[in-house]
Amino acid sequence: MANMNSYWGIRNLLAPVLTRLLIYETNPIDLERVISTIENVELTHINVLEENWVAQWEDKAKQYLVIVEEAEKEGNYETVKKLYHYVAQCYYAIFLINFAHIEDKKNNYAKYVRFYQKAASYYNPPVKRIQIPFENSTSLFAHLHVPEGKGPFPCTMIISGAGSCKEEMNILARPLVKRGIAAFVIDLPGVGESLYVSDLKCRWRLIKKAFDTFLNYIQNHKQISSNKIGCIGLCMGGGLAYRLVSQSDQITYLATLFPLFINYSEKNTPRWMTQGSYYKNLTGGEVAVAEYIKEMSLGEKDAVNCPYFFVHGRNDNWMTLDEAQTLYDRAKGEKKRLIIEEEAVYYNSTKVVHAMPVGEQMHWVKHVIADWIKRYSCEKDMTG
């Protein structure tokens, strides 16, 4: 059988994964070492790629854990925090590979969660893992990041996209905390622990009910100002956030990053999102694709009334800027646009580059968004 490298090239094949790892702060030297090693392996089957990818990252995690053990003994807790983060990122890299076996994905996600939580326990204050009772004896999961001090603090709910999780959203949460704003990062049904632990599927009824449950929890939290709660959503989570905020009068501001509604992008939707083991695990497999797409679509009357910050890429070839502009045009309150003009670095004209144009600029975009949120959550009276 021919070597896979001779057909595609590993870097091209894994471009979406490599980009995402870099965006969400995997060490670039670790990543380059893994890729360079795998490029020298004869890859005759996708399973060989997965096996080598997993082995390389597991070896790196073990190396870091040896250093962590010594640092913990010596009380070097800043080093411990950073190295547990690196260990978590190793298992994050493994989690991102699209295993055909969902149980493998669950197991590796559990390791990512465990080591992220170890790192986050050394934050000041520590990140709190929240578990909230939900329907049929299941639970919802979230992280609460709070600033130093007594509070109460304004709070931003953060909604990730499909295939993501609350741990990945650390990149958006920490700039908020530095500005005196709490971040409540939620795993809605279909993502993170709400999917992989509670088996809650990505269906609109569950999503709406879960959002209301999360909102009720954070409004009644003693460290949170109940009338200063806003929302960020990105990718499919951006589309969900827009709909959810449209149907709530309790959210005081909204920011969306490269929002997605799959009915707009149906012709470009990757096959794994609408068929196979991933789709079955995401939705339960009991709903027809056409019905699911309709269920997850932007409603005719959906329009936000609160201040709205719209961030999108001009070169998005999945949900185009013209299509996404619908959300901005419908918004009825004060609004702002940020259009990323750069083309994606990891780009091929035959590939979907939905997240990349904005995601590749996340290192500065996250600060611009946090500054805008500070304006609305800390400097304006939200009681009106």
C-alpha positions as a Markdown table, in Angstrom:
| # | Residue | x | y | z |
|---|---|---|---|---|
| 1 | Met | 0.0 | 0.0 | 0.0 |
| 2 | Ala | 1.3 | 3.5 | -0.9 |
| 3 | Asn | 2.6 | 5.9 | 1.8 |
| 4 | Met | -0.1 | 8.4 | 2.7 |
| 5 | Asn | 2.6 | 11.1 | 2.7 |
| 6 | Ser | 3.1 | 10.6 | -1.0 |
| 7 | Tyr | -0.5 | 11.6 | -1.7 |
| 8 | Trp | -1.4 | 14.4 | 0.7 |
| 9 | Gly | 1.5 | 15.4 | 3.0 |
| 10 | Ile | 0.8 | 15.2 | 6.7 |
| 11 | Arg | 0.8 | 18.9 | 7.3 |
| 12 | Asn | -1.8 | 19.5 | 4.6 |
| 13 | Leu | -3.9 | 16.5 | 5.9 |
| 14 | Leu | -3.8 | 17.8 | 9.5 |
| 15 | Ala | -4.0 | 21.5 | 8.7 |
| 16 | Pro | -7.3 | 22.1 | 10.7 |
| 17 | Val | -5.9 | 20.3 | 13.7 |
| 18 | Leu | -2.5 | 22.0 | 13.6 |
| 19 | Thr | -4.2 | 25.4 | 13.3 |
| 20 | Arg | -6.5 | 24.7 | 16.2 |
| 21 | Leu | -3.6 | 23.5 | 18.4 |
| 22 | Leu | -1.7 | 26.6 | 17.7 |
| 23 | Ile | -4.7 | 28.9 | 18.3 |
| 24 | Tyr | -5.5 | 27.3 | 21.6 |
| 25 | Glu | -1.9 | 27.6 | 22.9 |
| 26 | Thr | -0.2 | 24.2 | 22.4 |
| 27 | Asn | 3.5 | 24.6 | 22.6 |
| 28 | Pro | 4.6 | 25.1 | 18.9 |
| 29 | Ile | 8.0 | 23.4 | 19.5 |
| 30 | Asp | 6.2 | 20.3 | 20.8 |
| 31 | Leu | 3.9 | 20.4 | 17.8 |
| 32 | Glu | 6.7 | 20.7 | 15.3 |
| 33 | Arg | 8.6 | 17.8 | 16.9 |
| 34 | Val | 5.6 | 15.5 | 16.7 |
| 35 | Ile | 4.8 | 16.4 | 13.1 |
| 36 | Ser | 8.5 | 16.1 | 12.0 |
| 37 | Thr | 8.7 | 12.7 | 13.6 |
| 38 | Ile | 5.5 | 11.4 | 12.0 |
| 39 | Glu | 6.7 | 12.7 | 8.6 |
| 40 | Asn | 9.5 | 10.1 | 8.7 |
| 41 | Val | 7.1 | 7.2 | 9.3 |
| 42 | Glu | 5.6 | 5.2 | 6.5 |
| 43 | Leu | 1.9 | 5.8 | 6.9 |
| 44 | Thr | 0.1 | 3.1 | 5.0 |
| 45 | His | -3.3 | 3.6 | 6.7 |
| 46 | Ile | -5.0 | 6.3 | 8.7 |
| 47 | Asn | -4.8 | 4.1 | 11.8 |
| 48 | Val | -1.0 | 4.2 | 11.6 |
| 49 | Leu | -1.2 | 8.0 | 11.6 |
| 50 | Glu | -3.5 | 8.0 | 14.7 |
| 51 | Glu | -1.3 | 5.4 | 16.5 |
| 52 | Asn | 1.9 | 7.5 | 15.9 |
| 53 | Trp | 0.2 | 10.8 | 16.8 |
| 54 | Val | -1.1 | 9.3 | 20.1 |
| 55 | Ala | 2.2 | 7.7 | 21.0 |
| 56 | Gln | 4.2 | 10.9 | 20.4 |
| 57 | Trp | 1.9 | 13.0 | 22.5 |
| 58 | Glu | 1.6 | 10.5 | 25.3 |
| 59 | Asp | 5.4 | 10.3 | 25.5 |
| 60 | Lys | 5.6 | 14.0 | 25.7 |
| 61 | Ala | 3.0 | 14.1 | 28.5 |
| 62 | Lys | 5.0 | 11.5 | 30.5 |
| 63 | Gln | 8.1 | 13.7 | 30.2 |
| 64 | Tyr | 6.3 | 16.7 | 31.6 |
| 65 | Leu | 4.8 | 14.7 | 34.4 |
| 66 | Val | 8.2 | 13.7 | 35.6 |
| 67 | Ile | 9.2 | 17.3 | 35.9 |
| 68 | Val | 5.8 | 18.2 | 37.5 |
| 69 | Glu | 6.4 | 15.6 | 40.3 |
| 70 | Glu | 9.8 | 17.2 | 41.1 |
| 71 | Ala | 8.4 | 20.7 | 41.0 |
| 72 | Glu | 5.5 | 19.7 | 43.4 |
| 73 | Lys | 7.9 | 18.3 | 45.9 |
| 74 | Glu | 9.9 | 21.5 | 45.9 |
| 75 | Gly | 6.8 | 23.7 | 46.1 |
| 76 | Asn | 7.4 | 25.4 | 42.7 |
| 77 | Tyr | 3.7 | 25.9 | 42.1 |
| 78 | Glu | 4.0 | 28.3 | 39.2 |
| 79 | Thr | 6.0 | 25.7 | 37.3 |
| 80 | Val | 3.5 | 23.0 | 38.3 |
| 81 | Lys | 0.7 | 25.1 | 36.9 |
| 82 | Lys | 2.4 | 25.7 | 33.6 |
| 83 | Leu | 3.5 | 22.1 | 33.1 |
| 84 | Tyr | 0.1 | 20.6 | 34.0 |
| 85 | His | -1.1 | 23.0 | 31.2 |
| 86 | Tyr | 1.4 | 21.4 | 28.8 |
| 87 | Val | 0.3 | 17.9 | 29.9 |
| 88 | Ala | -3.3 | 18.9 | 29.3 |
| 89 | Gln | -2.4 | 20.2 | 25.8 |
| 90 | Cys | -0.8 | 16.8 | 25.0 |
| 91 | Tyr | -4.2 | 15.1 | 25.6 |
| 92 | Tyr | -6.0 | 17.9 | 23.9 |
| 93 | Ala | -3.9 | 17.1 | 20.7 |
| 94 | Ile | -5.0 | 13.5 | 21.1 |
| 95 | Phe | -8.6 | 14.4 | 21.7 |
| 96 | Leu | -8.7 | 16.4 | 18.4 |
| 97 | Ile | -8.0 | 13.5 | 16.2 |
| 98 | Asn | -11.3 | 12.2 | 14.9 |
| 99 | Phe | -11.3 | 8.6 | 16.2 |
| 100 | Ala | -13.9 | 6.3 | 14.7 |
| 101 | His | -14.4 | 4.9 | 18.1 |
| 102 | Ile | -16.2 | 7.4 | 20.4 |
| 103 | Glu | -15.0 | 5.6 | 23.5 |
| 104 | Asp | -11.4 | 6.4 | 22.6 |
| 105 | Lys | -12.4 | 10.0 | 22.2 |
| 106 | Lys | -14.2 | 10.0 | 25.6 |
| 107 | Asn | -11.2 | 8.5 | 27.4 |
| 108 | Asn | -8.8 | 11.0 | 25.9 |
| 109 | Tyr | -11.1 | 13.9 | 26.6 |
| 110 | Ala | -11.3 | 12.7 | 30.3 |
| 111 | Lys | -7.5 | 12.9 | 30.5 |
| 112 | Tyr | -7.6 | 16.4 | 29.0 |
| 113 | Val | -10.2 | 17.5 | 31.5 |
| 114 | Arg | -8.2 | 16.0 | 34.5 |
| 115 | Phe | -4.9 | 17.7 | 33.7 |
| 116 | Tyr | -6.6 | 21.0 | 32.7 |
| 117 | Gln | -8.3 | 21.0 | 36.1 |
| 118 | Lys | -5.0 | 20.3 | 37.8 |
| 119 | Ala | -3.4 | 23.3 | 36.1 |
| 120 | Ala | -6.5 | 25.5 | 36.8 |
| 121 | Ser | -6.4 | 24.6 | 40.5 |
| 122 | Tyr | -3.2 | 26.7 | 40.7 |
| 123 | Tyr | -4.8 | 29.8 | 39.2 |
| 124 | Asn | -5.5 | 32.7 | 41.6 |
| 125 | Pro | -8.3 | 32.2 | 42.4 |
| 126 | Pro | -8.6 | 28.6 | 41.2 |
| 127 | Val | -11.0 | 27.8 | 38.4 |
| 128 | Lys | -14.1 | 26.1 | 39.8 |
| 129 | Arg | -15.6 | 23.1 | 38.0 |
| 130 | Ile | -19.4 | 23.4 | 38.3 |
| 131 | Gln | -21.8 | 20.4 | 38.1 |
| 132 | Ile | -25.5 | 21.3 | 37.9 |
| 133 | Pro | -28.3 | 18.7 | 38.1 |
| 134 | Phe | -30.3 | 18.5 | 34.9 |
| 135 | Glu | -33.1 | 16.3 | 33.5 |
| 136 | Asn | -33.3 | 12.5 | 33.8 |
| 137 | Ser | -30.6 | 12.3 | 36.5 |
| 138 | Thr | -28.0 | 13.9 | 34.2 |
| 139 | Ser | -25.7 | 16.8 | 34.9 |
| 140 | Leu | -24.5 | 19.9 | 33.1 |
| 141 | Phe | -20.9 | 21.0 | 33.5 |
| 142 | Ala | -19.1 | 24.4 | 33.4 |
| 143 | His | -16.1 | 26.3 | 34.6 |
| 144 | Leu | -16.3 | 29.5 | 36.7 |
| 145 | His | -13.3 | 31.8 | 36.4 |
| 146 | Val | -13.5 | 34.7 | 38.9 |
| 147 | Pro | -11.1 | 37.6 | 39.5 |
| 148 | Glu | -9.4 | 38.3 | 42.7 |
| 149 | Gly | -11.5 | 40.0 | 45.3 |
| 150 | Lys | -14.9 | 39.6 | 47.0 |
| 151 | Gly | -17.2 | 40.6 | 44.1 |
| 152 | Pro | -19.9 | 40.6 | 43.1 |
| 153 | Phe | -18.4 | 40.6 | 39.6 |
| 154 | Pro | -19.9 | 41.1 | 36.2 |
| 155 | Cys | -19.9 | 37.8 | 34.3 |
| 156 | Thr | -19.7 | 36.6 | 30.7 |
| 157 | Met | -21.1 | 33.3 | 29.7 |
| 158 | Ile | -18.9 | 31.6 | 27.0 |
| 159 | Ile | -20.3 | 29.1 | 24.5 |
| 160 | Ser | -18.0 | 27.0 | 22.4 |
| 161 | Gly | -18.6 | 25.4 | 19.0 |
| 162 | Ala | -19.4 | 21.9 | 18.0 |
| 163 | Gly | -16.5 | 19.5 | 18.7 |
| 164 | Ser | -15.1 | 22.0 | 21.3 |
| 165 | Cys | -15.3 | 22.2 | 25.1 |
| 166 | Lys | -15.1 | 24.5 | 28.1 |
| 167 | Glu | -11.4 | 23.7 | 28.6 |
| 168 | Glu | -10.6 | 25.0 | 25.1 |
| 169 | Met | -12.3 | 28.3 | 25.9 |
| 170 | Asn | -9.6 | 29.1 | 28.6 |
| 171 | Ile | -8.2 | 31.4 | 25.9 |
| 172 | Leu | -11.3 | 33.7 | 26.0 |
| 173 | Ala | -11.9 | 33.4 | 29.8 |
| 174 | Arg | -8.5 | 34.6 | 31.1 |
| 175 | Pro | -8.4 | 38.0 | 29.4 |
| 176 | Leu | -11.8 | 38.7 | 31.0 |
| 177 | Val | -10.6 | 37.7 | 34.5 |
| 178 | Lys | -7.7 | 40.1 | 34.1 |
| 179 | Arg | -10.2 | 42.9 | 33.5 |
| 180 | Gly | -12.2 | 42.1 | 36.6 |
| 181 | Ile | -14.9 | 40.1 | 34.8 |
| 182 | Ala | -15.9 | 36.6 | 35.7 |
| 183 | Ala | -16.2 | 34.0 | 33.0 |
| 184 | Phe | -18.8 | 31.2 | 33.1 |
| 185 | Val | -17.7 | 28.7 | 30.5 |
| 186 | Ile | -20.5 | 26.3 | 29.8 |
| 187 | Asp | -20.6 | 22.9 | 28.1 |
| 188 | Leu | -24.0 | 22.9 | 26.4 |
| 189 | Pro | -25.6 | 19.6 | 25.2 |
| 190 | Gly | -23.4 | 18.3 | 22.4 |
| 191 | Val | -20.1 | 19.5 | 23.7 |
| 192 | Gly | -17.6 | 18.7 | 26.4 |
| 193 | Glu | -18.6 | 16.8 | 29.6 |
| 194 | Ser | -22.3 | 17.5 | 28.9 |
| 195 | Leu | -21.8 | 15.2 | 25.9 |
| 196 | Tyr | -19.1 | 12.8 | 26.9 |
| 197 | Val | -20.1 | 12.3 | 30.5 |
| 198 | Ser | -23.9 | 13.0 | 30.6 |
| 199 | Asp | -24.6 | 12.0 | 26.9 |
| 200 | Leu | -26.7 | 15.1 | 26.3 |
| 201 | Lys | -27.1 | 15.5 | 22.6 |
| 202 | Cys | -27.0 | 18.6 | 20.5 |
| 203 | Arg | -30.7 | 19.2 | 20.1 |
| 204 | Trp | -32.4 | 22.6 | 20.3 |
| 205 | Arg | -34.8 | 21.6 | 23.1 |
| 206 | Leu | -32.0 | 20.5 | 25.3 |
| 207 | Ile | -29.7 | 23.4 | 24.4 |
| 208 | Lys | -32.4 | 26.0 | 25.2 |
| 209 | Lys | -33.3 | 24.3 | 28.5 |
| 210 | Ala | -29.6 | 23.9 | 29.5 |
| 211 | Phe | -28.9 | 27.6 | 28.7 |
| 212 | Asp | -31.7 | 28.7 | 30.9 |
| 213 | Thr | -30.5 | 26.3 | 33.7 |
| 214 | Phe | -26.9 | 27.7 | 33.5 |
| 215 | Leu | -28.3 | 31.3 | 33.4 |
| 216 | Asn | -30.4 | 30.7 | 36.5 |
| 217 | Tyr | -27.4 | 29.2 | 38.3 |
| 218 | Ile | -25.1 | 32.1 | 37.6 |
| 219 | Gln | -27.7 | 34.8 | 38.3 |
| 220 | Asn | -28.0 | 33.3 | 41.8 |
| 221 | His | -24.3 | 32.9 | 42.5 |
| 222 | Lys | -23.1 | 35.1 | 45.4 |
| 223 | Gln | -20.0 | 36.3 | 43.5 |
| 224 | Ile | -21.9 | 37.4 | 40.4 |
| 225 | Ser | -23.8 | 40.6 | 39.7 |
| 226 | Ser | -27.1 | 39.2 | 38.4 |
| 227 | Asn | -27.9 | 42.2 | 36.2 |
| 228 | Lys | -24.4 | 42.3 | 34.6 |
| 229 | Ile | -24.4 | 39.0 | 32.6 |
| 230 | Gly | -23.4 | 38.9 | 29.0 |
| 231 | Cys | -22.4 | 36.2 | 26.5 |
| 232 | Ile | -19.7 | 35.2 | 24.0 |
| 233 | Gly | -20.2 | 32.5 | 21.4 |
| 234 | Leu | -17.9 | 31.2 | 18.6 |
| 235 | Cys | -18.4 | 29.1 | 15.6 |
| 236 | Met | -21.6 | 27.0 | 16.0 |
| 237 | Gly | -21.7 | 28.3 | 19.5 |
| 238 | Gly | -21.8 | 31.8 | 18.1 |
| 239 | Gly | -24.9 | 30.9 | 16.2 |
| 240 | Leu | -26.5 | 29.3 | 19.2 |
| 241 | Ala | -25.6 | 32.3 | 21.4 |
| 242 | Tyr | -27.3 | 34.6 | 18.9 |
| 243 | Arg | -30.5 | 32.6 | 19.0 |
| 244 | Leu | -30.4 | 32.1 | 22.8 |
| 245 | Val | -29.8 | 35.8 | 23.5 |
| 246 | Ser | -32.5 | 36.7 | 21.0 |
| 247 | Gln | -34.9 | 34.8 | 23.2 |
| 248 | Ser | -33.8 | 36.1 | 26.5 |
| 249 | Asp | -34.1 | 39.6 | 28.1 |
| 250 | Gln | -31.6 | 38.7 | 30.8 |
| 251 | Ile | -28.4 | 39.0 | 28.8 |
| 252 | Thr | -26.9 | 42.5 | 28.6 |
| 253 | Tyr | -24.4 | 42.2 | 25.8 |
| 254 | Leu | -23.4 | 39.6 | 23.1 |
| 255 | Ala | -20.2 | 39.0 | 21.1 |
| 256 | Thr | -20.0 | 36.4 | 18.4 |
| 257 | Leu | -16.8 | 35.2 | 16.7 |
| 258 | Phe | -17.2 | 33.6 | 13.2 |
| 259 | Pro | -20.8 | 32.5 | 14.0 |
| 260 | Leu | -22.1 | 29.5 | 12.1 |
| 261 | Phe | -25.5 | 28.3 | 11.1 |
| 262 | Ile | -25.2 | 25.0 | 9.2 |
| 263 | Asn | -28.3 | 25.7 | 7.0 |
| 264 | Tyr | -26.3 | 28.6 | 5.5 |
| 265 | Ser | -23.2 | 26.4 | 5.0 |
| 266 | Glu | -24.9 | 23.1 | 4.0 |
| 267 | Lys | -23.1 | 22.8 | 0.7 |
| 268 | Asn | -19.7 | 23.1 | 2.5 |
| 269 | Thr | -20.6 | 21.2 | 5.7 |
| 270 | Pro | -18.0 | 18.4 | 6.2 |
| 271 | Arg | -19.4 | 14.9 | 5.9 |
| 272 | Trp | -18.4 | 14.0 | 9.4 |
| 273 | Met | -20.8 | 16.6 | 10.8 |
| 274 | Thr | -23.8 | 15.0 | 9.1 |
| 275 | Gln | -23.1 | 11.3 | 9.0 |
| 276 | Gly | -21.1 | 8.5 | 10.7 |
| 277 | Ser | -20.1 | 8.0 | 14.3 |
| 278 | Tyr | -19.5 | 11.6 | 15.1 |
| 279 | Tyr | -23.0 | 12.7 | 13.9 |
| 280 | Lys | -24.6 | 9.8 | 15.7 |
| 281 | Asn | -22.8 | 10.7 | 18.9 |
| 282 | Leu | -23.6 | 14.4 | 18.5 |
| 283 | Thr | -27.3 | 14.1 | 17.8 |
| 284 | Gly | -28.2 | 10.6 | 19.0 |
| 285 | Gly | -28.6 | 9.5 | 15.4 |
| 286 | Glu | -32.4 | 9.5 | 15.6 |
| 287 | Val | -33.1 | 12.7 | 13.6 |
| 288 | Ala | -32.8 | 13.1 | 9.8 |
| 289 | Val | -30.1 | 15.4 | 8.6 |
| 290 | Ala | -32.5 | 17.8 | 6.9 |
| 291 | Glu | -34.6 | 18.0 | 10.1 |
| 292 | Tyr | -31.5 | 18.5 | 12.3 |
| 293 | Ile | -30.3 | 21.4 | 10.0 |
| 294 | Lys | -33.7 | 23.0 | 10.2 |
| 295 | Glu | -33.9 | 22.6 | 13.9 |
| 296 | Met | -30.5 | 24.3 | 14.3 |
| 297 | Ser | -31.2 | 27.2 | 11.9 |
| 298 | Leu | -31.6 | 30.9 | 12.6 |
| 299 | Gly | -35.3 | 31.6 | 13.3 |
| 300 | Glu | -37.1 | 34.2 | 11.2 |
| 301 | Lys | -37.7 | 36.4 | 14.2 |
| 302 | Asp | -34.3 | 35.9 | 15.9 |
| 303 | Ala | -32.7 | 39.3 | 16.5 |
| 304 | Val | -30.7 | 40.6 | 19.5 |
| 305 | Asn | -31.7 | 43.7 | 21.3 |
| 306 | Cys | -28.6 | 44.2 | 23.5 |
| 307 | Pro | -25.2 | 45.7 | 22.5 |
| 308 | Tyr | -23.7 | 43.4 | 19.9 |
| 309 | Phe | -20.1 | 42.8 | 18.7 |
| 310 | Phe | -19.9 | 40.9 | 15.5 |
| 311 | Val | -16.5 | 39.4 | 14.5 |
| 312 | His | -16.1 | 37.5 | 11.2 |
| 313 | Gly | -13.5 | 36.8 | 8.5 |
| 314 | Arg | -13.8 | 38.2 | 5.0 |
| 315 | Asn | -12.3 | 35.0 | 3.6 |
| 316 | Asp | -14.6 | 32.6 | 5.5 |
| 317 | Asn | -15.6 | 30.1 | 2.8 |
| 318 | Trp | -18.1 | 28.2 | 5.0 |
| 319 | Met | -20.6 | 30.8 | 6.3 |
| 320 | Thr | -19.5 | 33.7 | 4.2 |
| 321 | Leu | -19.4 | 37.3 | 5.4 |
| 322 | Asp | -22.4 | 38.2 | 3.4 |
| 323 | Glu | -24.4 | 35.3 | 5.0 |
| 324 | Ala | -23.2 | 36.1 | 8.5 |
| 325 | Gln | -23.9 | 39.8 | 8.0 |
| 326 | Thr | -27.6 | 38.8 | 8.5 |
| 327 | Leu | -27.0 | 38.6 | 12.2 |
| 328 | Tyr | -25.4 | 42.1 | 12.4 |
| 329 | Asp | -28.2 | 43.6 | 10.2 |
| 330 | Arg | -30.9 | 42.1 | 12.4 |
| 331 | Ala | -29.4 | 43.4 | 15.7 |
| 332 | Lys | -31.5 | 46.2 | 17.1 |
| 333 | Gly | -29.2 | 47.6 | 19.8 |
| 334 | Glu | -25.9 | 49.4 | 19.7 |
| 335 | Lys | -23.5 | 47.3 | 17.6 |
| 336 | Lys | -20.0 | 47.0 | 16.4 |
| 337 | Arg | -18.2 | 45.1 | 13.6 |
| 338 | Leu | -14.7 | 43.7 | 13.4 |
| 339 | Ile | -13.9 | 42.1 | 10.0 |
| 340 | Ile | -10.6 | 40.1 | 9.7 |
| 341 | Glu | -9.2 | 40.9 | 6.3 |
| 342 | Glu | -6.3 | 38.4 | 6.4 |
| 343 | Glu | -6.5 | 35.1 | 4.5 |
| 344 | Ala | -5.9 | 32.0 | 6.6 |
| 345 | Val | -2.2 | 30.9 | 6.7 |
| 346 | Tyr | -3.3 | 27.3 | 6.8 |
| 347 | Tyr | -5.3 | 27.6 | 3.6 |
| 348 | Asn | -6.1 | 25.5 | 0.6 |
| 349 | Ser | -8.8 | 26.6 | -1.9 |
| 350 | Thr | -10.4 | 23.2 | -1.7 |
| 351 | Lys | -10.7 | 23.3 | 2.1 |
| 352 | Val | -13.2 | 24.8 | 4.5 |
| 353 | Val | -11.5 | 27.6 | 6.3 |
| 354 | His | -14.4 | 28.8 | 8.5 |
| 355 | Ala | -12.6 | 29.2 | 11.8 |
| 356 | Met | -9.2 | 30.0 | 10.5 |
| 357 | Pro | -9.3 | 33.6 | 9.4 |
| 358 | Val | -10.5 | 34.8 | 12.8 |
| 359 | Gly | -9.0 | 32.0 | 14.8 |
| 360 | Glu | -5.5 | 32.7 | 13.5 |
| 361 | Gln | -5.8 | 36.2 | 14.9 |
| 362 | Met | -7.2 | 35.1 | 18.2 |
| 363 | His | -4.0 | 36.2 | 20.0 |
| 364 | Trp | -5.1 | 39.8 | 19.7 |
| 365 | Val | -8.8 | 39.5 | 18.9 |
| 366 | Lys | -9.4 | 38.1 | 22.4 |
| 367 | His | -8.1 | 41.3 | 24.0 |
| 368 | Val | -10.2 | 43.6 | 21.8 |
| 369 | Ile | -13.3 | 41.6 | 22.7 |
| 370 | Ala | -12.4 | 41.7 | 26.4 |
| 371 | Asp | -12.0 | 45.4 | 26.2 |
| 372 | Trp | -15.4 | 45.9 | 24.6 |
| 373 | Ile | -17.0 | 43.6 | 27.2 |
| 374 | Lys | -15.3 | 45.6 | 30.0 |
| 375 | Arg | -17.0 | 48.8 | 28.6 |
| 376 | Tyr | -20.4 | 47.2 | 28.8 |
| 377 | Ser | -20.1 | 45.2 | 32.0 |
| 378 | Cys | -18.0 | 47.5 | 34.2 |
| 379 | Glu | -18.5 | 51.0 | 33.1 |
| 380 | Lys | -22.2 | 51.2 | 32.2 |
| 381 | Asp | -25.3 | 51.0 | 34.4 |
| 382 | Met | -27.0 | 47.7 | 33.6 |
| 383 | Thr | -30.1 | 48.2 | 35.7 |
| 384 | Gly | -32.2 | 49.7 | 33.0 |
